[in-house]
Amino acid sequence: MNYRNNNGSNDLSILGFGCMRFKKKGAGFDMEEVEKEILYAVENGVNYFDTAFIYSGSEEALGTVVQKNSLRDKIKIATKLPHYLMKTREDMEKNFAEQLKRLRTDYVDFYLMHMLPDKTAWEELCNRGALEWLLELKKEGKIRNLGFSYHGNTAQFIELLNAYDWDFCQIQYNYMDENSQAGRKGLVAAAEKGIPVIIMEPLRGGRLVNDLPRDAIAAFTESARGYSAAEWAFRWLWDQKEVSVVLSGMNSMEMLSENIRIASEVQAGEFTEGDKAVIEKVRKAFDAIEKIPCTGCSYCMPCPFGVDIPGSFRCYNVSYTDGYFNGFREYFMCTAMKKEPQNAGLCKKCGRCEQHCPQKIPIRERLTRVQKRFENPIFKIGKKFISKRM
């Protein structure tokens, strides 16, 4: 297993175990299989385990296995505060106490503000006493590192990154999101501050493996490398020295052993020009089936009415390439789960954005399409609920 920097110390395995997708059995988890996989992972050098309060049963399952097998000193546990459900410091304290109980531990190595959408949300959280409380927990040793997980655009990520002296961060990043979400710019910005970056959705929830366009399959098949689609995605990430840990929601021994093999072989900077050309062919294959040819350059921004134009277009495309639910979920997280919403329906048709678009996209008309596709009654109810919580 290879390891990379954690604030100057080479102690994080580059492969992290994402605990949201433990193997199911009936209404719960197959605990025999979960235990087997966790033990195999630890024995082979995996030391970063990621869970969250809202991952039903996940914290409890991980804590049970860790306690039973005396693994606590061998691993780093990351879990998350669902700040969007917390109104007061007392709510946060109660939530954290429950997490420690589930995890059967008295401290958390990496504690994230879950799906923190922007700087404003962090400031609001601080106003509710969160930072004072979190610093007390750090002083007491109950949390060792403080960070956040993020879905949104690059500019807002960098603002959030600079809003506090974070210990680490977690972003969605893969070869299709190089110029969207936090993106390559966000990754580099964090690395330049010495902040370890944890990667989620390296396979876009499996879509970079299971639903490849025909031309993408051909590009991988024609390469002499012989890598699977998953291996291409992981190697692309680990080729970048700024990537600290890549999370994988492993739920089979086959998947686990294969990912460990790759993580034990790969080194940053190994990708050749030929390898990069293969990934570019795959990107173009995905782009060919997208509905809006937005490159995420953000020349159209800022919108005077607050619309996240590139983010809205990205989610719209995702709803066609990766399934409607995935597009809708990302759209809700990126536009509605904010102190100040950024959804397409806020557009006032001023046309300022279209004057700056290099792709000459009829942005106003396309935003209307986005609004019709996503802003249904479920979206509106959820947006109203979030606005009250924030």
Secondary structure as GFF3:
##gff-version 3
##sequence-region A 1 390
A	DSSP	beta_strand	3	6	.	.	.	ID=ss1
A	DSSP	beta_strand	9	13	.	.	.	ID=ss2
A	DSSP	beta_strand	15	18	.	.	.	ID=ss3
A	DSSP	three_ten_helix	19	21	.	.	.	ID=ss4
A	DSSP	beta_strand	24	25	.	.	.	ID=ss5
A	DSSP	beta_strand	28	29	.	.	.	ID=ss6
A	DSSP	alpha_helix	31	43	.	.	.	ID=ss7
A	DSSP	beta_strand	48	50	.	.	.	ID=ss8
A	DSSP	alpha_helix	58	68	.	.	.	ID=ss9
A	DSSP	three_ten_helix	72	74	.	.	.	ID=ss10
A	DSSP	beta_strand	76	81	.	.	.	ID=ss11
A	DSSP	three_ten_helix	83	85	.	.	.	ID=ss12
A	DSSP	alpha_helix	89	103	.	.	.	ID=ss13
A	DSSP	beta_strand	108	113	.	.	.	ID=ss14
A	DSSP	alpha_helix	119	127	.	.	.	ID=ss15
A	DSSP	alpha_helix	130	140	.	.	.	ID=ss16
A	DSSP	beta_strand	143	150	.	.	.	ID=ss17
A	DSSP	alpha_helix	154	161	.	.	.	ID=ss18
A	DSSP	beta_strand	168	172	.	.	.	ID=ss19
A	DSSP	alpha_helix	183	192	.	.	.	ID=ss20
A	DSSP	beta_strand	197	200	.	.	.	ID=ss21
A	DSSP	alpha_helix	207	210	.	.	.	ID=ss22
A	DSSP	alpha_helix	214	222	.	.	.	ID=ss23
A	DSSP	alpha_helix	229	238	.	.	.	ID=ss24
A	DSSP	beta_strand	245	248	.	.	.	ID=ss25
A	DSSP	alpha_helix	253	265	.	.	.	ID=ss26
A	DSSP	alpha_helix	273	287	.	.	.	ID=ss27
A	DSSP	alpha_helix	309	321	.	.	.	ID=ss28
A	DSSP	alpha_helix	324	331	.	.	.	ID=ss29
A	DSSP	pi_helix	332	336	.	.	.	ID=ss30
A	DSSP	three_ten_helix	344	346	.	.	.	ID=ss31
A	DSSP	three_ten_helix	353	355	.	.	.	ID=ss32
A	DSSP	alpha_helix	363	374	.	.	.	ID=ss33
A	DSSP	alpha_helix	377	389	.	.	.	ID=ss34
###
